[in-house]
Amino acid sequence: MRSTLPRSSSRHLLLCAVLALGAASGCESVKPRATPPADGTSSIPQPDTTASTTPDASVIPDAGDTSTPATASPWQRARVGDRVEYAFSAHRGRPGGQRVAGPPDAGTGVAGHVALEVVAVQAPWAWLTVTFTDDQGKPLAHPRLSQRRVLPMRMEETQAWKAEHRGQRSTEQTTAAGRTWDAQRYLHDSRPSDGPLQNRLYASEPGPLYLTHGLLDASTTLSGFGASGSQQLTLVSFRQGTDAAGTLPVMEQPWGPGTWYDVRQDISGTSSVRRVCLGAERGFLLRKDLTGPTGDAPCADFQEADATPVEEALLALVSEAVSLPQQWPPVTAGTATSRRETITVAQRPIPAIVFETPLGEGAERRVQVASYAADPWGAALHGLADEPRFGTLSDAIFRAPLKGKRVAEDGGALAGWGAWVKDGGK
C-alpha cells in the first residue's frame, strides 16, 4: 500500500495510498546483495526432514488459532518487552538493462535490521514500535526507514482475520535465532507467467514469534517484464517480555494503524472526499476507504476491510524504500521548476516544495503542479500516517493557455488527518 497522489500526466489523478505488500537469508550481518538464487532458496539451513508436500493453497489462521480453539490468543498475553528482530535486505537491478557509469548491474540496495517490540499494554491495545537500523543499530539514512514508528495493535479481534499462502506447502525442521523449529514452507512460483517467486517459512507454532505469525524467513524474487531484484526478511533474534508497566507512546509518528486521513479529489468537474481508515488487530494491518460523513467516530467499522499480515507489510515497506529515490522530494532534477511555499491543510501550515512540470505544447498546453512536504518527518505532520507523508500533498493538472489564467482540470489533495486511537488507547 503505497504513497498518496503519485505524479502522473494522466487526466484522471486518483490518489492511491496503499501499504505495499513482499522475503530469506541467514543470521549473519546483512549487506546489500544481489538477487538470491533463481530457485528461491534462502540462506536458512536446509530442512532436516520433510514430512509432506502439498501443492495447494493453505490458510494460516491468526496467531490465536495455532494450537487449539480453546487456547487464548498470544496477543491477549502480550507483555512489555516482547520483541522480534529480522535482518532485511532489498535489491533492484537497473530497469530495462539501463547502463550507467560504475560496476555493471549495480542497481540499488538497502539493508539492515527491523525490530517490532511491545512497549506498553493497556487493554484492549498492545502498543508496539517498529524500528529500522543498520547492522550496528544506528539509524538508516533512507527517509522511508530513518524514523521509529508507533503501532497500536488491538489484542482482541472484531472478526476472524486469516492469511492465505498460495503454492506448494512442505513441512521441515530448521534452525533460526539459536533455536530449532518445526516449520512449514510455502513456495509459490509465478515466474512462468512473468510473476515473482515467493518463499515463506513459518514456525508451526508461533510461540514467541506471535508478533509476526511465527515468520522465520521470507523472500520475494522479481521476474518478468524487465524486473530484476528481491526483498528478504530473516529472523535473527526474539525476546519475551516481563510484566513491567511500560510507557504509552505518543502518536507523533504512527506507522498508520490507529489513524485516518482524508483526500479531496476533483475529477472531471466532480469533487469528493475519501477517508482512509487504518487499523490493526492481532498481527494484521487493516485498511478501509469510506465516503460521506463519518460523524464523531471516524473509523468505527472495519468490517470487510483489507487485511495484510504485519510481516508482509514490513516486507512491502522495504520493497518501496529500495524502489524509490533516496533523495527527498523524489523528483528527478531538470524535469520541473520548483519553489518553496507554505501549504495549509485543515488549518495546519506545512512547509512544502512545489514542482511545476509542463505537459504538451501549443493550444493544448497543460502544466502539472505537485507539492511535497519539505520534511516528511517534520513537526507540521504530527500524527499523520506513514503513507501520505511520502506522497504528494497535492497534485493537479491545469490547462495553461498562452494568454489568460490557468484553468484547473483534475487533481487531488490531502484534506485532513487525525487519530481514532488516542494516545493511551482511549
Stockholm file with secondary structure:
# STOCKHOLM 1.0

chainA/1-426         MRSTLPRSSSRHLLLCAVLALGAASGCESVKPRATPPADGTSSIPQPDTTASTTPDASVIPDAGDTSTPATASPWQRARVGDRVEYAFSAHRGRPGGQRVAGPPDAGTGVAGHVALEVVAVQAPWAWLTVTFTDDQGKPLAHPRLSQRRVLPMRMEETQAWKAEHRGQRSTEQTTAAGRTWDAQRYLHDSRPSDGPLQNRLYASEPGPLYLTHGLLDASTTLSGFGASGSQQLTLVSFRQGTDAAGTLPVMEQPWGPGTWYDVRQDISGTSSVRRVCLGAERGFLLRKDLTGPTGDAPCADFQEADATPVEEALLALVSEAVSLPQQWPPVTAGTATSRRETITVAQRPIPAIVFETPLGEGAERRVQVASYAADPWGAALHGLADEPRFGTLSDAIFRAPLKGKRVAEDGGALAGWGAWVKDGGK
#=GR chainA/1-426 SS CCCSSCCCCSSSCCCCCCCCCCCCCCSSCCCCCCCCCTTCCCSSCCCSCEEEEECSCEEEECGGGSSCTTSCCGGGGCCBTCEEEEEEEEEECCGGGCCCSSSTTCCEEEEEEEEEEEEEEETTEEEEEEEEECTTSCBCSSTTTSSCEEEEEESSCSSCCEEEECSEEEEEEEEETTEEEEEEEEEEECGGGTCCEEEEEEESSCGGGGGGTTEEEEEEECCSTTCCEEEEEEEEEEECCBSCCBCCCCTTSBCSTTEEEEEEEEETTEEEEEEEEEEEETTEEEEEEEESCCTTCTTCCCTTCEEEEHHHHHHHHHHHHHHSCSSSSCCCTTSSEEEEEEEEETTEEEEEEEEEEEESCGGGCEEEEEEEESSTTSGGGTTCCHHHHTSCSEEEEEECCSSSCCEEEEEEEEEEEEESSCTTCC
#=GC SS_cons         CCCSSCCCCSSSCCCCCCCCCCCCCCSSCCCCCCCCCTTCCCSSCCCSCEEEEECSCEEEECGGGSSCTTSCCGGGGCCBTCEEEEEEEEEECCGGGCCCSSSTTCCEEEEEEEEEEEEEEETTEEEEEEEEECTTSCBCSSTTTSSCEEEEEESSCSSCCEEEECSEEEEEEEEETTEEEEEEEEEEECGGGTCCEEEEEEESSCGGGGGGTTEEEEEEECCSTTCCEEEEEEEEEEECCBSCCBCCCCTTSBCSTTEEEEEEEEETTEEEEEEEEEEEETTEEEEEEEESCCTTCTTCCCTTCEEEEHHHHHHHHHHHHHHSCSSSSCCCTTSSEEEEEEEEETTEEEEEEEEEEEESCGGGCEEEEEEEESSTTSGGGTTCCHHHHTSCSEEEEEECCSSSCCEEEEEEEEEEEEESSCTTCC
//
